[in-house]
Amino acid sequence: MLSLSSATRALLRGSARTPTKPSSALVRDACRSSYHTSLPCCQQDDPSSSSPSSSSPPSSSPSTSPSSQTSSSSSTGVQIDPKTGLVIPYTPAFVPLKKPRAPRRTKEEVYKERQEQAAAREARKTAKAIRDQAKAEKAARDQARLGFARSRTTKALQGADADAAVEGGSTSVLSPPPPPPIVLTDEEALAKMEGYAHMPPRDEWKEAFPSGKAASTQYRYFTANRDTLAGMVDALRIGSDLAPGQKATVIEGYPGPGTFTSELVKHPAVEKVIALESAPSYLAALRNLQGQLASEGQPGKLDIVEGSAYDWETYNHMITQGCLSHLQGKVPFSDDGATVDFSNDAGLPVGHGDLSWRDPSPLYFFAHLPNTVHGEQLFAQIIHAIASRLWLFRFGRLRLGFVCGEPLVKRCMGMAGDRNNRGKLGTTLQCLADIEVHYDSSQLSPHHHHFFPSTLAIGPRVPVSSVTHIPNSNSSTGLSRTGMAMMTLTPKREPLFGQRDLEAFEFVTRNLFVLKSKSVREAMTHIAPGGQNVLRMLGPDKADQGLIRRDEVIDPETKVIDLTNVQWAGLSRTFEKWPFRPEHLFEMGRMKTEKRGR
């Protein structure tokens, strides 16, 4: 056994009493101290993090390798690169400090906090109740506007009171509220859809009248409840304003299988019904109805034109086929004895001053508009045709009836200041015709009690080119939430603008309604350079000079949404006369052509 001297044992005993501090202790000390102590340069100066004590015995190895230097120095928190001999910076791991404990709260503080939380909950409930009440009141106002504010063509509106009636932008007069809707069970509603002699029983309609693109009936519907049909026919007031002995001719677009047609042919004031239909399944039912009428001795009571009511050429085919020949020589055109020519589609009347426009027309038009943008496009085209006297308006001032989605009706009834419903379409319509709403969504709900198919389908949005389909993301169509409605339109004897100002009216309304929250002065600067100068011709001084009507005066600071119908007509008329207006008001090339093969 190797024996050690007392000096050697004392030396070893002294080195054992002063052990080197481990690296974990160095990391803890560095984190608890200030940040500068964690730097390598500071650690080298720190005696506690230096190399082993000089009192330790030297290594018995004759030479020290770089690896042994690195391993021995790593215990101090400092590493030396074996190749260069430089110190490698060492960044210690972050040791988070313990979060201080929150002071203990008293019972009074806890009670006060709970009281504040309860008060906040009550405030939120109160605010929600106020918002719900505001929504209910707005819905009630919309319902009142649709159900009660019904415009009628009366002698007062056509005579001396016409200016006062349109001064506020509307020709609506209040009428008694409609009777509340009759609540039926599903069995009672189905019973109201039976009894059509030219159609199969109700339980076979799904197979006889399939709904889909293959059958050309996609997004189509028709009124099936007999009571609802009778009420709609009465709402048209067919023959009420015709001369004694004169009968009406009804042109029906999208008639479906002929449920509404079967009620029209029974009307004593109807001479003929012309149905415009393109779906094969519906055409078969219409031909059955036509055959029944012929067997009853009324062969000319119903004419069928194969074509879509959306296609403008369908109406030209109707004229060239002689469907209106029975009216030849019966509708006066002028005081010299000339009559309206129903034998061809040429010869367009100019203006709205002839007898065929001043007197009620024996023509009526009715349609179930499809739940696609095609239905709204057809509606908009018909409205614009009033000003230019195109389409069927070249024959006279015929009354129109539509079954459509209630959102379209709301847009048509939007008055000045209505930020939700006021727009270009409603403004144009109110300048050209009087509107009367006969059925709103509350009276035509639930949908399957009045219409077929039982489920309401909403079509996609498409651009004007009708080529590229776009997903239906337009919230304004909202038919599944609001339902259907029925309205009639009677063109004004003296529209607020005509063919000469139609292009300017279209341009001004299209460009200003996108800036409806701005003042008229600011909005006019965006449609043409110097456009705000047009407002100088609509100032109070021009009304004092008798150059414009008093109700056509526009304050430049008025919001676009607050302009009345008369002010819109005056603004477009003045813009048309402005010598610096753009030469071309309709921009070309805005639609992208469809790329085939995608």
Secondary structure as UniProt FT lines:
FT   HELIX           6..17
FT   HELIX           23..32
FT   HELIX           35..38
FT   HELIX           40..45
FT   HELIX           47..49
FT   TURN            54..55
FT   HELIX           66..74
FT   TURN            75..77
FT   STRAND          79..80
FT   TURN            82..84
FT   STRAND          87..88
FT   HELIX           107..147
FT   STRAND          149..150
FT   HELIX           155..158
FT   TURN            159..161
FT   HELIX           162..166
FT   TURN            167..169
FT   STRAND          173..174
FT   HELIX           186..191
FT   TURN            192..193
FT   TURN            197..198
FT   HELIX           202..204
FT   HELIX           205..208
FT   TURN            213..216
FT   TURN            218..219
FT   STRAND          222..223
FT   HELIX           226..236
FT   TURN            237..241
FT   TURN            244..245
FT   STRAND          248..253
FT   TURN            256..257
FT   HELIX           259..264
FT   TURN            265..266
FT   TURN            268..269
FT   STRAND          270..277
FT   HELIX           280..295
FT   TURN            296..297
FT   TURN            299..300
FT   STRAND          302..306
FT   TURN            309..310
FT   HELIX           312..320
FT   TURN            321..324
FT   HELIX           325..327
FT   TURN            328..330
FT   TURN            335..336
FT   HELIX           355..358
FT   STRAND          360..368
FT   HELIX           373..388
FT   HELIX           391..395
FT   STRAND          397..405
FT   HELIX           406..413
FT   TURN            416..417
FT   TURN            419..421
FT   HELIX           424..432
FT   STRAND          433..439
FT   TURN            441..444
FT   HELIX           447..449
FT   STRAND          451..452
FT   TURN            464..465
FT   TURN            475..477
FT   HELIX           479..482
FT   STRAND          484..491
FT   HELIX           499..512
FT   HELIX           513..515
FT   TURN            516..517
FT   HELIX           520..527
FT   TURN            529..530
FT   HELIX           531..538
FT   HELIX           540..544
FT   TURN            545..546
FT   HELIX           550..552
FT   TURN            556..557
FT   HELIX           560..562
FT   HELIX           565..577
FT   TURN            579..580
FT   TURN            596..597
//
